[in-house]
Amino acid sequence: MSGTGDPSGTGGPVGPGRRELVRNAALVAAGTALAGAGTAVLRRAGVADAARSRAAVRLPAPADPAWPLPPGTAPASTPAPPTSTGWTPR
């Protein structure tokens, strides 16, 4: 087993050598970079597929029209009035 002990036999620290540790760290970093790049590629492909899928959907006209809104009620597409920012002067 490489790097798993003290080669001088003096009872020093047991574990991977410095070079093996650096090599393993580099492999982990390279694997992380490859995984991130692969994720980005798959996301881009998935976003394009999702956009095409949404564009292909055609909703039928409603069978019955919706009831009119009560007076004083805004449609859902109307933005809500601004609310407090939560900031209180001292």
Backbone as JSON, one array per atom type, in Angstrom:
{
  "sequence": "MSGTGDPSGTGGPVGPGRRELVRNAALVAAGTALAGAGTAVLRRAGVADAARSRAAVRLPAPADPAWPLPPGTAPASTPAPPTSTGWTPR",
  "N": [[0.86, -1.17, 0.0], [0.7, 2.13, -0.93], [2.22, 4.93, 0.61], [1.18, 4.59, 3.22], [2.34, 4.59, 5.7], [5.16, 5.05, 7.94], [8.13, 5.13, 6.3], [10.65, 4.84, 7.43], [10.33, 3.34, 9.65], [10.26, 4.28, 12.24], [8.13, 4.73, 13.79], [6.61, 6.97, 13.16], [4.05, 9.32, 12.04], [1.12, 7.75, 10.77], [-0.41, 7.31, 7.68], [-1.61, 8.76, 4.58], [0.97, 9.85, 2.36], [2.45, 13.1, 1.71], [2.53, 13.74, -1.04], [0.66, 11.94, -2.09], [-1.63, 12.87, -0.85], [-1.88, 15.44, -1.98], [-2.24, 14.7, -4.65], [-4.68, 13.28, -4.48], [-6.35, 15.36, -3.63], [-6.23, 17.01, -5.88], [-7.47, 15.33, -7.75], [-10.07, 15.22, -6.69], [-10.8, 17.92, -6.93], [-10.72, 18.2, -9.73], [-12.72, 16.39, -10.45], [-14.93, 17.64, -9.31], [-15.04, 19.98, -10.83], [-15.56, 18.91, -13.37], [-18.08, 17.76, -12.88], [-19.57, 20.06, -12.34], [-19.41, 21.39, -14.82], [-20.7, 19.52, -16.44], [-23.26, 19.59, -15.32], [-24.02, 22.2, -15.98], [-24.16, 22.04, -18.78], [-26.21, 20.14, -19.08], [-28.31, 21.52, -17.88], [-28.66, 23.7, -19.63], [-29.55, 22.35, -21.91], [-31.89, 21.23, -20.91], [-33.41, 23.51, -20.31], [-33.93, 24.57, -22.82], [-35.45, 22.49, -23.89], [-37.65, 22.56, -22.15], [-38.7, 25.1, -22.72], [-39.48, 24.76, -25.38], [-41.39, 22.79, -24.99], [-43.31, 24.12, -23.41], [-44.11, 26.05, -25.25], [-45.4, 24.5, -27.09], [-47.76, 23.78, -25.92], [-51.2, 24.11, -26.04], [-53.92, 25.71, -24.81], [-57.35, 24.99, -24.37], [-60.27, 26.98, -25.14], [-62.24, 28.39, -22.48], [-65.06, 26.54, -21.29], [-67.17, 27.67, -19.88], [-67.62, 31.09, -19.19], [-65.73, 33.01, -16.8], [-66.91, 34.21, -13.6], [-67.78, 37.66, -13.07], [-65.54, 39.97, -11.45], [-65.93, 41.03, -8.03], [-67.03, 44.38, -7.14], [-64.4, 46.71, -6.67], [-62.36, 44.89, -6.5], [-59.22, 43.95, -7.63], [-57.82, 42.64, -10.67], [-55.82, 39.62, -10.85], [-53.51, 40.09, -12.25], [-52.8, 42.65, -11.69], [-50.41, 44.58, -10.04], [-49.58, 44.25, -6.57], [-50.19, 46.63, -3.93], [-47.48, 48.65, -2.65], [-45.69, 47.48, 0.22], [-44.74, 47.83, 3.67], [-41.26, 48.4, 4.3], [-40.16, 47.39, 6.52], [-38.31, 48.83, 7.84], [-37.55, 50.84, 10.55], [-37.4, 54.07, 11.78], [-35.14, 55.38, 14.23]],
  "CA": [[0.0, 0.0, 0.0], [1.6, 3.28, -1.04], [2.0, 6.09, 1.46], [0.35, 4.32, 4.39], [3.11, 4.41, 6.92], [6.46, 5.69, 8.03], [9.08, 4.22, 5.66], [11.84, 4.62, 8.25], [9.99, 2.4, 10.71], [10.51, 4.9, 13.54], [6.88, 4.95, 14.51], [6.07, 8.29, 12.85], [2.63, 9.35, 11.72], [0.64, 6.77, 9.79], [-1.43, 7.88, 6.82], [-1.11, 9.02, 3.24], [2.07, 10.8, 2.24], [2.1, 14.44, 1.25], [2.26, 13.69, -2.49], [-0.61, 11.24, -2.31], [-2.68, 13.77, -0.4], [-2.04, 16.49, -3.0], [-2.8, 14.05, -5.84], [-6.09, 13.02, -4.21], [-7.06, 16.65, -3.61], [-6.35, 17.45, -7.28], [-8.49, 14.5, -8.39], [-11.38, 15.66, -6.19], [-11.09, 19.22, -7.55], [-11.02, 17.97, -11.15], [-14.04, 15.75, -10.52], [-15.93, 18.66, -9.01], [-15.13, 20.87, -12.0], [-16.26, 18.17, -14.44], [-19.49, 17.63, -12.51], [-20.19, 21.37, -12.53], [-19.55, 21.64, -16.26], [-21.75, 18.63, -16.94], [-24.54, 20.1, -14.86], [-24.35, 23.39, -16.76], [-24.56, 21.6, -20.12], [-27.53, 19.51, -18.99], [-29.32, 22.56, -17.59], [-28.95, 24.44, -20.86], [-30.35, 21.49, -22.77], [-33.21, 21.09, -20.29], [-34.15, 24.77, -20.42], [-34.41, 24.67, -24.2], [-36.54, 21.52, -24.04], [-38.8, 23.04, -21.4], [-39.29, 26.23, -23.45], [-40.18, 24.2, -26.54], [-42.56, 22.07, -24.51], [-44.32, 25.12, -23.02], [-44.62, 26.71, -26.46], [-46.24, 23.56, -27.83], [-49.03, 23.58, -25.21], [-52.31, 24.98, -26.46], [-55.04, 25.55, -23.9], [-58.65, 25.23, -25.02], [-61.07, 28.1, -24.63], [-63.08, 27.92, -21.37], [-66.43, 26.15, -21.64], [-68.04, 28.68, -19.26], [-66.82, 32.25, -18.82], [-65.58, 33.23, -15.36], [-67.79, 35.22, -13.01], [-67.12, 38.96, -12.96], [-64.97, 40.26, -10.14], [-66.74, 41.94, -7.23], [-66.55, 45.76, -7.21], [-63.27, 47.05, -5.81], [-61.36, 43.83, -6.53], [-58.33, 44.08, -8.78], [-57.45, 41.36, -11.26], [-54.59, 39.04, -10.32], [-52.35, 40.61, -12.97], [-52.49, 43.97, -11.17], [-49.45, 44.45, -8.94], [-50.05, 44.57, -5.22], [-49.65, 47.91, -3.47], [-46.23, 48.47, -1.9], [-45.84, 47.23, 1.64], [-43.68, 48.4, 4.5], [-39.97, 47.77, 4.13], [-39.75, 46.86, 7.79], [-37.33, 49.73, 8.42], [-38.14, 51.74, 11.51], [-36.43, 55.07, 12.22], [-34.93, 55.42, 15.68]],
  "C": [[0.9, 1.23, 0.0], [1.2, 4.38, -0.06], [1.19, 5.83, 2.71], [1.16, 4.08, 5.64], [4.42, 5.15, 6.87], [7.51, 4.76, 7.43], [10.31, 3.95, 6.51], [11.59, 3.64, 9.38], [10.21, 2.97, 12.11], [9.24, 5.18, 14.32], [6.29, 6.33, 14.29], [4.6, 8.23, 12.51], [2.27, 8.34, 10.63], [-0.47, 7.43, 9.0], [-0.84, 8.16, 5.47], [0.03, 10.03, 3.27], [1.58, 12.12, 1.66], [1.74, 14.43, -0.24], [0.94, 13.02, -2.8], [-1.79, 12.12, -1.9], [-2.95, 14.86, -1.43], [-2.67, 15.9, -4.26], [-4.3, 13.8, -5.64], [-6.91, 14.31, -4.19], [-7.25, 17.17, -5.03], [-7.41, 16.63, -8.02], [-9.9, 14.91, -7.96], [-11.76, 16.99, -6.83], [-11.44, 19.05, -9.02], [-12.39, 17.33, -11.31], [-15.16, 16.74, -10.25], [-16.14, 19.59, -10.19], [-15.87, 20.18, -13.14], [-17.75, 18.03, -14.13], [-20.22, 18.96, -12.7], [-20.41, 21.7, -14.0], [-20.65, 20.77, -16.85], [-23.13, 19.1, -16.54], [-24.97, 21.31, -15.68], [-24.83, 23.01, -18.16], [-25.96, 20.99, -20.08], [-28.62, 20.52, -18.69], [-29.69, 23.32, -18.84], [-29.83, 23.62, -21.79], [-31.77, 21.36, -22.23], [-34.04, 22.35, -20.41], [-34.71, 24.92, -21.82], [-35.57, 23.7, -24.43], [-37.8, 22.0, -23.34], [-39.49, 24.2, -22.14], [-40.06, 25.73, -24.68], [-41.46, 23.49, -26.12], [-43.67, 23.04, -24.11], [-44.92, 25.79, -24.24], [-45.57, 25.8, -27.23], [-47.6, 23.36, -27.17], [-50.05, 24.6, -25.69], [-53.51, 24.69, -25.56], [-56.35, 25.81, -24.64], [-59.35, 26.43, -24.41], [-61.94, 27.56, -23.48], [-64.5, 27.6, -21.85], [-67.43, 27.17, -21.09], [-67.17, 29.88, -18.91], [-66.77, 32.4, -17.29], [-66.57, 34.29, -14.88], [-67.07, 36.55, -12.98], [-66.59, 39.17, -11.54], [-65.89, 41.19, -9.37], [-66.19, 43.36, -7.33], [-65.41, 46.0, -6.22], [-62.18, 45.98, -5.77], [-60.53, 43.98, -7.8], [-58.04, 42.7, -9.37], [-56.1, 40.89, -10.73], [-53.36, 39.6, -11.02], [-51.96, 42.02, -12.51], [-51.5, 43.83, -10.02], [-50.04, 44.89, -7.61], [-49.48, 45.92, -4.8], [-48.38, 47.67, -2.66], [-46.52, 48.3, -0.41], [-44.68, 47.87, 2.38], [-42.37, 47.66, 4.26], [-39.49, 47.13, 5.41], [-38.72, 47.74, 8.48], [-38.05, 50.71, 9.34], [-37.1, 52.76, 11.95], [-36.33, 55.06, 13.74], [-35.16, 56.79, 16.24]]
}
